[in-house]
């Protein structure tokens, strides 16, 4: 982040409206917002935004300072926080969570979906499946788009008549 008037306009306008909407309609959905390792100007922005937010939302915001690795342990169990947060001499965060990998722009898919493509849209907290019957030596090509965390798996079943239920009995490949 860098400090400029666009950041201030975003924070005082659109983000303030979103925060108010969330506070009015999804009060219990978010426990807290935790900002770590932020530039110092965030405190200036917070001073401006703070009075614009509903009190309940304001109380959920935690801006942690330079000692954030210690402070965050008051908010979350260190065993569920990513091990890559550890620094030399510190071995408290133990969750084996990998950092996201930046994909170079030249590797982005820029074509259109083939007409015979099958898609599935999966809402938050739900699951979705696409069933395919493949013959030996056939292959599956897939393109994943996500705006949050997700899991992806391919399963095999010998039963061509299965109805989509009983995933736990399938063989993961």
SULCORHU-V961536 format. One record per residue. N is the residue number from 1. PSI is psi as a letter, one per 40 degrees, with the letter a starting at -180 (* if undefined). NEAR is the number of other C-alpha atoms within 10 Angstrom. Layout:
((N;PSI;NEAR) (N;PSI;NEAR))
This chain:
((1;i;8) (2;i;10) (3;h;13) (4;i;9) (5;d;9) (6;d;10) (7;d;14) (8;d;17) (9;d;12) (10;d;12) (11;d;18) (12;e;18) (13;c;13) (14;d;11) (15;d;15) (16;d;18) (17;d;15) (18;d;13) (19;d;17) (20;d;19) (21;d;13) (22;d;15) (23;d;19) (24;d;13) (25;d;9) (26;f;11) (27;d;13) (28;e;10) (29;d;9) (30;h;11) (31;d;11) (32;i;14) (33;h;13) (34;h;13) (35;h;14) (36;i;16) (37;f;12) (38;i;13) (39;i;11) (40;d;12) (41;e;13) (42;d;17) (43;d;14) (44;d;12) (45;d;15) (46;d;17) (47;d;11) (48;d;14) (49;d;17) (50;d;18) (51;e;10) (52;e;16) (53;i;19) (54;i;15) (55;d;12) (56;d;12) (57;d;19) (58;d;18) (59;e;13) (60;e;13) (61;h;15) (62;h;15) (63;h;17) (64;i;16) (65;a;17) (66;e;11) (67;f;10) (68;d;15) (69;d;19) (70;d;13) (71;d;15) (72;d;19) (73;e;14) (74;e;10) (75;d;11) (76;i;10) (77;h;12) (78;d;18) (79;e;13) (80;e;12) (81;i;18) (82;h;16) (83;d;19) (84;e;14) (85;e;13) (86;i;14) (87;i;11) (88;h;5) (89;e;6) (90;h;10) (91;f;12) (92;d;18) (93;h;19) (94;e;16) (95;h;14) (96;g;12) (97;h;11) (98;i;9) (99;i;9) (100;i;6) (101;h;6) (102;h;6) (103;h;8) (104;i;7) (105;d;8) (106;e;7) (107;e;7) (108;i;8) (109;h;9) (110;e;8) (111;a;6) (112;i;6) (113;h;11) (114;i;7) (115;d;6) (116;e;6) (117;i;8) (118;h;11) (119;i;13) (120;h;9) (121;h;11) (122;h;12) (123;i;8) (124;h;9) (125;e;6) (126;i;7) (127;i;11) (128;i;10) (129;i;12) (130;h;9) (131;h;12) (132;i;10) (133;h;8) (134;i;9) (135;i;7) (136;h;5) (137;e;5) (138;i;7) (139;i;8) (140;h;7) (141;h;5) (142;i;9) (143;h;7) (144;h;7) (145;h;8) (146;i;8) (147;f;5) (148;a;6) (149;i;6) (150;i;12) (151;i;5) (152;h;5) (153;i;7) (154;h;12) (155;i;12) (156;h;14) (157;h;13) (158;e;8) (159;h;8) (160;e;8) (161;e;7) (162;i;11) (163;e;9) (164;e;10) (165;i;8) (166;f;8) (167;d;13) (168;e;8) (169;e;10) (170;i;14) (171;h;11) (172;h;11) (173;*;7))
